[in-house]
Structures are given as structure tokens and as C-alpha cells.
Amino acid sequence: MLGVVPRAVLAVLRLCPGIVAAALSGCGRQPPSVVVYTSVDDVFARPILNGFSRETGVRVDAVYDAEAVKTTGLYYRLIAEKSRPRADVFWCSEPSRMLLLEAAGMLASYRPPTAAEVPAAWRSPGGAWTGLAARVRVIVYHRDRLRGSAPPRSIADLADPRFYGEAAISDPLFGTMATHAGALRARLGPTAMEEFFRKLKSNAVKVLPGNSVVRDRVASGELLCGLTDSDDASVAVLHGLPIGVVFPDQEAGFPGVEGPLGAFTFPATVGILAGAPHPEAARQLADALLRPATEEALARSESGNLPLREGLEGPQALQVPDPLRRMDVPWPALAQGVEDSIPFLRDLFVR
Amino acid sequence: MGLILSPIVYLAAVSVVRSGPLFSAYGELARPEVGPILGRTIALALASTLLAAVLGGVAGLVFEARKFPARRLLGAVSVAPLVLPPFLHVAVWERLAAPGGLLAAAFPFAADGKGFPIRNLPVAAWILGSSLSPVFFFLARQGLRAVPDELVDAARLTRGSVAVWTRVILPLVAPPMAAGAGVVLTMSLLSYEVPRLLDVTTYSVLVNLNYGALDDPGRAFAAAAPLFAVSAAGLIGAEAWADRRGFSIAGRERRDRCDPCMRPGVTAWCVTGIYWSLTIFLPAVVLVSLVGRPIVLARAWLTDWEKILSGCGMAVAAGIGAAIAAGALLLPPRRQRLLGILPLGLPLALPGALLGFAGIHLAATGPFAWWVDGPGLLWLAHVVRFTPIAVFILRAQLRAVPQDERDAAALGPRGTARWLDAWIPLAAPGLTAGALAAALFSSTELSATILLAAPGAEPVIVRMYNLLHYGPERDALAALCMFQVAGAIAAAAAIGCIGAFLARRR
């Protein structure tokens, strides 16, 4: 009785992968209430997103970034999904990729109720994104190995022969190091920026897959010093690792720059994707992320971010100079700087 | 076949279309660093394959030839390290090499106060080789089991035991070892995380950086072309050679090769002990010491149970999917031209990031758009990537099915009943082994998984990789790693149960 339809059986067998896949996508979880792509570290972003879920009952499905392709991976994923966005909100750990998305017309204009509290310099004039909870590019050094000699005071010191083969940066094609490179290009011009990185290269600087890796290698004593983010340094200090932290370029000394260059300071940014599948929930989440409580929570956390709003308490672990001299970079120039830096940096370091 | 090859066709087409008439995307290949990096990558892959063959192959042969206590349990445990992703082996060796660690203490002259130097090509080869050696352990056992007793006995009558091994047993074990070498070589060539974490710039690292930095699939595929070609040549060449030599597994081999054999001596214990120490004992000790207290396990479970179950479910689904695809391609058993099967190996030779990239683009713009929001897309990518392994294993097993059983099956009932009562039970060992292999590899796949995992439903391995970069949470990473191992074992057990059910009808 069963032996009359062998071809049909074969056909069904051949279709099985499709059937199983259909079952997996159809019978899996319900469509997410709000989807957020975030390059903020999983350990810091997760409690805040979970808190939002508990508070509102809105389920948050988060896609976190991998450290080695920080921010860039999510950015290109957003571009690849442009014709059919999966993400509602992009919570970016730095501004440059958000600026590029804004330039590509991929962000919806939305001004959260609390946005006015954020100084105008830290948000998009068109309302495409709003900044929060800044971080600073800092130098970390191994306290014990560098005992008795002066730590680097400027990022230019990483090219000092004292640190030959003993200094590190994270991959300048990704994450905040890419943004830092773009900022240097915007601030100093292409020639000076390229000269700076050539000097680093000729001083055998180690290019590592992530800022946390820079911190860990310095903390372990494998390397003497490195350029990383203040949140990575903050975590190390709070966990008693033997590192010292320098907010660089607070005094004059960077070659070719009159006066202090300043430390590169940048906010995290929040934007809503144009064509977001769940716009209402996206606005709810953006509102929650951009309220003062989030900045306070990030400042109190091991991340130790610097609040952008006046009057909020700063981080405890790091001795932030008062006042902190910041490197002055206009946002549009920063985005362009990042784009323009990639070919040069790729040629210099990807070998 | 079309579905399995679709990512490669897509990427190749994009690389040509975006290149224009002068194939400018392929101009990447003229960069001066390409040759040295490719050479370094091939050297790393060959060294790690050789190390894996020596470590796992010798241990597997010794283990199969001697009567070890708790043999079945030990045999299963010996291949379990495959479920540990290689990048976790790096974390283990980093801990051993850190100042005050075992290596630094044992070799103080090399440590120089900064820890034992592990960020170099030989250590990368060592870590890749030891983490992939269970492939050889498994295949060496399978190969030895398939050697006919009568042949060995006849050889023993005229030759000494050394000659029996060198002239009879090893040549017959060579085909499965070659098949394993093809897989290990490909995995080593494509490994991105291990060389990257150890500061060794390989071609795979170069491809991933190009992909990540440029958002240009055409150029990335063009840049990956030499790696893809070398991987595919190594994989397909090894599989073709093994196939021609009549490599067969899980067929009518003896269930227990060592009935008449001896108990293990000191040498046998030493050989297997070295293997177990490097692949099981050291990682286990480091992981347990990192976890520290049971509360860490409980916390990890409460935080990430969805991801743990997601990873386990994805491994089972990918294994079953790959086995079904292999069955659809190879059943009912018939003569098939090798050339028609070998191209199926190509997706395995494709860098994972490129597979993920093709998946995103095909899903966002093509006929698979309705799968995008669920886990179906990731499942499909894993099936595409690991079906070649299931196909090769099923093909090897079908070769071992006696002709009289095939003839009997062909004479039996027709249609569905023939499938249920004849073909599937006959192929059950191969389908099960193929599904198991696909599930194990799927559970540790990272590059494509990072890109294709559905929001909020990523398998636990993605979370583990992120935690790897957050030093203070190493205890959570170790706890998740234990759950990853448990999940993979549960997945293997589930597939084994299904396979046993199917085989019972034989």
C-alpha cells in the first residue's frame, strides 16, 4: 500500500531541509518587540536592556558586536540589510559609524524628550542621533615594568624608541581606533596623521584585535604600554590589575601642534533606523537609553563613562583631569576622516 | 546541489560583476604581501595537520589495538574535545603561559619575566593541531576496525609485527587518515580566531580584515580566491584519494577490534596519556579552576540558558539537516561519478565570514527574505557548510554495505516502505555519523554564526567569543564553555538515539 509513491517520497526528502527551515522560522519565537544592534560591550549593555524589558514589558532582542570587528561589523550588517532592515535601534559605542549612517540616509529623525538636556555639540542637528555617556582614548602602561621611568604622556610617545616593540594599539580598521585615526586625520590633516601612524609602525607597535586585548597584554606585563578606551582601563583599575592610566596630550608636545592636542573624547550614540520594523517600541527604547539614569548607570558601572549632561556624577575608578582637554574635531570631518583613513591604514597595517 | 553551491556562485558572480571587464577586484592578488602570507598560512596548516595526525592518529591506533578499561566511555570522551572551539584552547594556553603559569614556571629561561612566549606560528600550529587531533583519533580507530582480520592473520604467518603494521595495516588505515587530513587542513587554513589571537597574520586573517574593513563582497571573495583554491584543492584532493582507495566506515567492521588483543602496556598508556592530557585534561583543569564555585555555573545558566539551548538546538537541527541533504543526494545507493560529488565540498572550503556575508545579502534581497527574522537562515548556512562532511561519511558507509543486502533491499517492498524498511536502515550508520560530525562542527562554527544569528537568538558560542575579550568575566566564559560541551554532548546523544532507532529497522 505504501509502495506506490516513491518519487513523491524522494521529492519530499529532497525538500526536507526547506520544510525544517520553514518550521524553524515559523514555529520559533514570535517576532521580536524591538531589535537593537549595539556595539556597546555586552556586559555593560545587557543590564540596561534587561532593565528596559522589565520596566516596559517590551522584549528586547539584541545583537552584540564581536570585539575584533568592533562597530564596523554591525555597521556593514546594517548596510547589507538596508533594503529590509531587521534592526530598530542602533546603539553605537562611538559616533563615526552613526555619522556615516546618517549621511547614507539610513536613520530616522527622532528627538527624544530628554535630548534637549544633552549639549548641542553631542547630538545631530537633524535629530538622526543623540549622544550619551562619553569615553576617552587613554594610554595604559604596566606600573611595575615602567617603575622608575616616565610613562608616555602623549600618543606620540608610543613612537618613542623606549617603547620599541613594547607598545600596542587595537586594529585601526575597526572600532574606536578607526574613529581615533579618523579624528587625527580631521584634526591634523592627512600628512601629519599618516606620519604619526608610520612612526608607530616603524617603532614595531603591536596591532591587536581589540582594545580589551591591548589592556590585557599590558596588564599581564607582556607589553609596556598601549592605547585603549577609558572603559577598558576602568575595568582593569577596578579589578586591581597593575596598570597606570594616562589621559594623553593634556600638555603641549604633540609634534606640529601648538598647545595641547587634547585627548580624543567621544560619546556613544543612539539612532533609530529608517524603516524600522517596530517604530513605536524603537522610540520607547531610544527614550529609555537617552534618559539621565542611563548615563548615571554607565558612569557608576565598571565602564566608567563620562556623563555628557552637566551635574551628573562621573566615574570613580579613573582620575579624570579637571578640566579634561579634549581634542577638538567637528563631527562631519570625523566621518570623512574615518572613510579616508581606511585605504592608508589597510595598506600600512594589513600585512 | 544548487542550494549548497549558491553562496559560492553568488560571491563569484558579484566579484566578477563589480570587477568590470578588467577584473579589477582580482588586482588584490598582486599585492606584495599575498605570497608570503599565503605561504605562512599553508605552513601553519600543514604543521597543524601533521601535529594532529601524529597526536590523534597514533593515539587512536594504540587505543584501538589495546584493551583499555572502560573502553567505550573512554573512546567517546576522546573525541569530545572537538566540541571545544579552538579559540578556547587559546584561552587555556594563555593561562598556562602567563607569568606564574605552568609553562612560565617550567621554562623560566624562555619566559623572561613576561610569560612564556606563545604568540608565534609554532604555538598556533600546536594549538590548532591539538584541538583538531580528535578527528584523527576517531578516523584512525575507524580505519583499524575496517582492516580484515584474515588479512592481518595471513600476514602474521610470514612477517613480523612491525612488517604487518607497515605493509598491511597502515596502508589500509591511510585512506581514512587522508580524509581526516583533508578536513583538518581545511579547518586550519580557514581558522581565523586562533592565529588572530596569537598575533599570527594568516591569509584567513587578511580575508576577514578585508571583508570587515571594506564591505565589498566582490573584492573580499577575490582576495580570498587563493585561500579558497588551496583549501578546496587540499580537501577535494584528500577526499578523492581516500574515495579511490575505497575508504569505508561504520559498515561491516568488527564491533570490537581488540577481542584477542593485549592489555595496554606502559607505552600505550603513555601515548594515549599524552593525547588525553593535551586535549582533555589540561583544558578541563583550566576551565574548572576558572569556574571556581558552582554558583558561577548557576549564574551562567540563569543568564544565558536561552543561548545555551539555542546552540544545542542549532547543532541538532544542522546535523539532521545535513544528514537529510546527504541522504537525498546519495540514496538509494547507486553508482555515482566522483566528479559529481566532489564539488559539494566547496562550501567547506569557503571562509565563514564570506558565507555569512553571502547569507545576509541573499536573505535581504533574494528569495529567502521570509527566513530572515528567525533562526532558519543560520540553520541553512550551517547545513550548506557541513553537508559535504555528511555526504562524504555517508558515501564511505554505503560503500561498506554488502551487495547482497543492497540486492535484498531492491527486491523488497516498493515506494515508501522500501525507504523506511530498507534504504534508511541500511544507511543509518552513515546518516548518524554524518549528522554527528555536522552537529559537532556546527556547534563550534563562529565566523558565519556571528553574522547570521537572529537577533536575541544567537547560539552560546557568540556570547562566549564576546566574553573572551572581557577578562574579568573569565569565570562566566568557563562556565558557558562547560555548558557548551554539555549541550554538544546532549545534541550528539539526541542524534545517536535517532540513529539507533533508524538502524533498529535494518
Chai-1 contact restraints between the chains, C-beta under 6 A:
chainA,res_idxA,chainB,res_idxB,connection_type,confidence,min_distance_angstrom,max_distance_angstrom,comment,restraint_id
A,L2,B,G415,contact,1.0,0.0,6.0,A-B,restraint_1
A,L2,B,T416,contact,1.0,0.0,6.0,A-B,restraint_2
A,L2,B,A417,contact,1.0,0.0,6.0,A-B,restraint_3
A,G3,B,P413,contact,1.0,0.0,6.0,A-B,restraint_4
A,G3,B,R414,contact,1.0,0.0,6.0,A-B,restraint_5
A,G3,B,G415,contact,1.0,0.0,6.0,A-B,restraint_6
A,G3,B,A417,contact,1.0,0.0,6.0,A-B,restraint_7
A,V4,B,G415,contact,1.0,0.0,6.0,A-B,restraint_8
A,V5,B,G415,contact,1.0,0.0,6.0,A-B,restraint_9
A,P6,B,G415,contact,1.0,0.0,6.0,A-B,restraint_10
A,V9,B,T416,contact,1.0,0.0,6.0,A-B,restraint_11
A,V9,B,W419,contact,1.0,0.0,6.0,A-B,restraint_12
A,L13,B,A328,contact,1.0,0.0,6.0,A-B,restraint_13
A,R14,B,A328,contact,1.0,0.0,6.0,A-B,restraint_14
A,C16,B,I324,contact,1.0,0.0,6.0,A-B,restraint_15
A,P17,B,G321,contact,1.0,0.0,6.0,A-B,restraint_16
A,P17,B,A325,contact,1.0,0.0,6.0,A-B,restraint_17
A,P17,B,V383,contact,1.0,0.0,6.0,A-B,restraint_18
A,V20,B,G321,contact,1.0,0.0,6.0,A-B,restraint_19
A,A21,B,G376,contact,1.0,0.0,6.0,A-B,restraint_20
A,A21,B,W379,contact,1.0,0.0,6.0,A-B,restraint_21
A,A21,B,L380,contact,1.0,0.0,6.0,A-B,restraint_22
A,L24,B,P375,contact,1.0,0.0,6.0,A-B,restraint_23
A,L24,B,G376,contact,1.0,0.0,6.0,A-B,restraint_24
A,L24,B,W379,contact,1.0,0.0,6.0,A-B,restraint_25
A,S25,B,W371,contact,1.0,0.0,6.0,A-B,restraint_26
A,S25,B,G374,contact,1.0,0.0,6.0,A-B,restraint_27
A,S25,B,G376,contact,1.0,0.0,6.0,A-B,restraint_28
A,G28,B,G374,contact,1.0,0.0,6.0,A-B,restraint_29
A,G28,B,P375,contact,1.0,0.0,6.0,A-B,restraint_30
A,P32,B,P455,contact,1.0,0.0,6.0,A-B,restraint_31
A,P32,B,G456,contact,1.0,0.0,6.0,A-B,restraint_32
A,V35,B,P455,contact,1.0,0.0,6.0,A-B,restraint_33
A,D42,B,N466,contact,1.0,0.0,6.0,A-B,restraint_34
A,V43,B,Y470,contact,1.0,0.0,6.0,A-B,restraint_35
A,D61,B,P455,contact,1.0,0.0,6.0,A-B,restraint_36
A,D61,B,G456,contact,1.0,0.0,6.0,A-B,restraint_37
A,V63,B,P455,contact,1.0,0.0,6.0,A-B,restraint_38
A,Y64,B,N466,contact,1.0,0.0,6.0,A-B,restraint_39
A,A66,B,I450,contact,1.0,0.0,6.0,A-B,restraint_40
A,E67,B,H469,contact,1.0,0.0,6.0,A-B,restraint_41
A,V69,B,G212,contact,1.0,0.0,6.0,A-B,restraint_42
A,T72,B,G212,contact,1.0,0.0,6.0,A-B,restraint_43
A,Y76,B,D215,contact,1.0,0.0,6.0,A-B,restraint_44
A,A80,B,I360,contact,1.0,0.0,6.0,A-B,restraint_45
A,A80,B,H361,contact,1.0,0.0,6.0,A-B,restraint_46
A,E81,B,A364,contact,1.0,0.0,6.0,A-B,restraint_47
A,S83,B,A364,contact,1.0,0.0,6.0,A-B,restraint_48
A,S83,B,T365,contact,1.0,0.0,6.0,A-B,restraint_49
A,R84,B,A364,contact,1.0,0.0,6.0,A-B,restraint_50
A,R84,B,A369,contact,1.0,0.0,6.0,A-B,restraint_51
A,L173,B,A213,contact,1.0,0.0,6.0,A-B,restraint_52
A,P209,B,R196,contact,1.0,0.0,6.0,A-B,restraint_53
A,G210,B,H469,contact,1.0,0.0,6.0,A-B,restraint_54
A,S212,B,H469,contact,1.0,0.0,6.0,A-B,restraint_55
A,D216,B,G471,contact,1.0,0.0,6.0,A-B,restraint_56
A,S220,B,A98,contact,1.0,0.0,6.0,A-B,restraint_57
A,G221,B,K114,contact,1.0,0.0,6.0,A-B,restraint_58
A,E222,B,K114,contact,1.0,0.0,6.0,A-B,restraint_59
A,E222,B,G115,contact,1.0,0.0,6.0,A-B,restraint_60
A,H239,B,P472,contact,1.0,0.0,6.0,A-B,restraint_61
A,I342,B,A213,contact,1.0,0.0,6.0,A-B,restraint_62
A,R346,B,A213,contact,1.0,0.0,6.0,A-B,restraint_63
A,V350,B,L209,contact,1.0,0.0,6.0,A-B,restraint_64
A,R351,B,E33,contact,1.0,0.0,6.0,A-B,restraint_65
